[in-house]
Amino acid sequence: MSDETEKIRILIVDDEPIAREGVRVQLAKDSRVEVVAECGNGLEAVVAIQDLLPDLVFLDVQMPEMDGFEVVEAIGAEAMPAVVFVTAYDKYALKAFDVSAVDYLLKPFDAERFQKAFQRAKGQIQKGNVDAVNKTLHKLLKTIQPARKYLERFVVKSAGRIFFLQVLEIDWIEASDNYVSLHIGRESHLIRDTLTALEAKLNPDDFMRVRHSAIVNIKRIRELHPLFKGEYQILLHNGAKLTSSRRYRNKIAGLFGE
């Protein structure tokens, strides 16, 4: 957002109503601000970010079911709006925020500290620096949550409901432009991501790319049939049949020790 006369559209995410009110009271001091929504949990936040496209999110880190970092993972760091994390983390974690150049508010915060974080975020938005800053979210996630190496679940919005989908439930994943289709049995669910970006988030012990447009859950493979020039027909337990490309023949051959 380069035009300083436009209002900054803000989303407030915190499971504590009093904490959301504290942020809202501080934002009310600026006439160029529009609070587009408030969310009480991470699931609501993912949907609101995707649907409302806010310029800035005040995002609580500690929330039940789905925390602030999982919200970032679900959206994708590269697709996130500007973020100010709201946290009660310890000094070690705060150092990680500083190193990653991502701003935060330590609960309880005062008006002066809030304005410092808010003005910094506004500056990033108005100068168009959000993309550059959000690249550091990857570093932050790795630093502050080293144990969470691979994706464990997806947040899916379908038919007016929002639910978690465990990664290991998936049979195979198919590219569909800027989306991917998650196939589970006879059902499929679209989420916004690219296959290449998603491949990096999945455990290679569980998932394998078999062609440019498909990733397969290795544990769901029932049969492999060699075809021509290094291609394979892959039969899954759910009855789906896929054909691999020669590019991935060595990986697939490694499944049965060749």
Residue pairs with C-beta under 8 A, 6 or more apart in sequence:
1 8
1 55
1 125
1 126
1 128
2 126
2 127
2 128
4 32
4 126
5 32
6 32
7 32
7 33
7 34
8 32
8 33
8 34
8 55
8 56
8 122
8 125
9 34
9 36
9 52
9 53
9 54
9 55
9 56
10 27
10 33
10 34
10 35
10 36
10 54
10 55
10 56
10 57
10 58
11 35
11 36
11 37
11 38
11 39
11 45
11 48
11 49
11 52
11 54
11 56
11 57
11 58
11 81
12 20
12 23
12 24
12 27
12 35
12 37
12 38
12 39
12 57
12 58
13 38
13 39
13 40
13 42
13 44
13 45
13 48
13 57
13 58
13 59
13 60
13 63
13 68
13 71
14 20
14 23
14 39
14 40
14 58
14 60
14 63
14 86
15 40
15 41
15 60
15 63
15 64
16 60
17 40
19 60
19 86
19 107
20 38
20 40
22 109
23 58
23 86
23 114
24 35
24 38
26 111
26 114
26 115
26 118
27 33
27 35
27 118
30 118
36 48
36 52
36 54
37 48
37 52
37 54
39 45
39 48
41 63
41 64
41 65
41 66
42 63
42 65
42 66
42 67
42 68
42 70
42 71
42 74
42 155
43 65
43 66
43 155
43 162
44 162
45 57
45 59
45 66
45 71
46 66
46 71
46 74
46 75
46 155
46 157
46 162
47 157
47 162
48 54
49 57
49 71
49 75
49 80
49 81
50 75
50 157
50 192
53 81
54 81
55 81
55 82
55 125
56 81
56 82
56 83
56 84
56 121
56 122
56 125
57 80
57 81
57 82
57 83
57 84
58 84
58 86
58 105
59 68
59 71
59 72
59 83
59 84
59 85
59 86
60 68
60 85
60 86
60 87
61 67
61 68
61 69
61 85
61 86
61 87
61 88
61 89
62 68
62 87
62 88
66 74
66 155
66 164
68 85
68 87
69 141
69 144
69 145
69 148
72 80
72 83
72 137
72 141
73 141
73 151
73 201
74 154
74 155
76 192
76 193
76 197
77 134
77 135
77 137
77 138
77 141
78 131
78 134
78 135
78 197
79 192
80 134
80 137
81 130
82 121
82 124
82 125
82 130
82 133
82 134
83 102
83 103
83 121
83 134
83 137
84 103
84 104
84 105
84 117
84 118
84 121
85 97
85 102
85 103
85 104
85 105
86 104
86 105
86 107
86 109
87 93
87 94
87 97
87 104
87 105
87 106
87 107
88 106
88 107
89 97
89 106
89 144
93 144
94 104
94 106
96 140
96 143
96 144
97 103
97 104
97 140
97 144
99 139
99 143
100 136
100 137
100 139
100 140
100 143
101 133
101 136
102 133
102 136
102 137
102 140
103 117
103 120
103 121
104 117
105 113
105 114
105 117
106 113
123 129
124 130
124 133
141 148
149 203
150 167
150 201
150 202
150 203
151 167
151 198
151 201
151 202
152 166
152 167
153 164
153 165
153 166
153 167
154 164
154 165
154 167
154 182
154 189
154 191
155 162
155 163
155 164
155 165
155 191
156 162
156 163
156 164
156 165
156 182
156 189
156 191
158 189
165 182
165 184
165 189
167 202
167 203
167 206
168 206
168 217
168 219
169 184
170 182
170 183
170 184
170 217
171 183
171 184
171 185
171 216
171 217
171 220
171 236
171 237
171 238
171 240
172 183
172 214
172 215
172 216
172 217
172 220
172 236
172 240
172 242
173 180
173 181
173 182
173 183
173 195
173 198
173 207
173 214
173 215
173 216
174 180
174 181
174 183
174 188
174 195
174 213
174 214
175 181
175 194
175 195
175 212
175 213
175 214
176 190
178 192
178 193
178 194
179 190
179 191
179 192
179 193
180 190
180 191
180 193
180 194
180 195
180 198
181 188
181 189
181 190
182 188
182 189
182 190
182 191
183 238
183 240
185 238
186 238
195 209
195 212
195 213
195 214
195 215
198 215
199 207
199 209
199 215
202 215
205 218
206 217
206 218
206 219
207 215
207 216
207 217
207 218
208 215
208 216
208 218
208 248
208 251
208 252
208 255
209 215
209 216
209 248
209 251
210 216
210 232
210 234
210 242
210 244
210 245
210 248
210 251
210 252
211 242
211 243
211 244
211 245
211 247
211 248
212 245
212 247
214 242
216 234
216 236
216 242
218 255
220 236
220 237
220 238
221 234
221 235
221 236
221 237
221 255
222 235
222 236
222 237
223 234
223 235
224 232
224 233
224 234
224 235
224 252
224 255
224 256
225 232
225 233
225 235
226 232
227 233
227 243
229 246
230 246
230 249
231 243
231 244
231 245
231 246
231 249
232 243
232 244
232 249
232 252
233 241
233 242
233 243
233 244
234 241
234 242
234 243
234 244
234 252
235 241
236 242
244 252
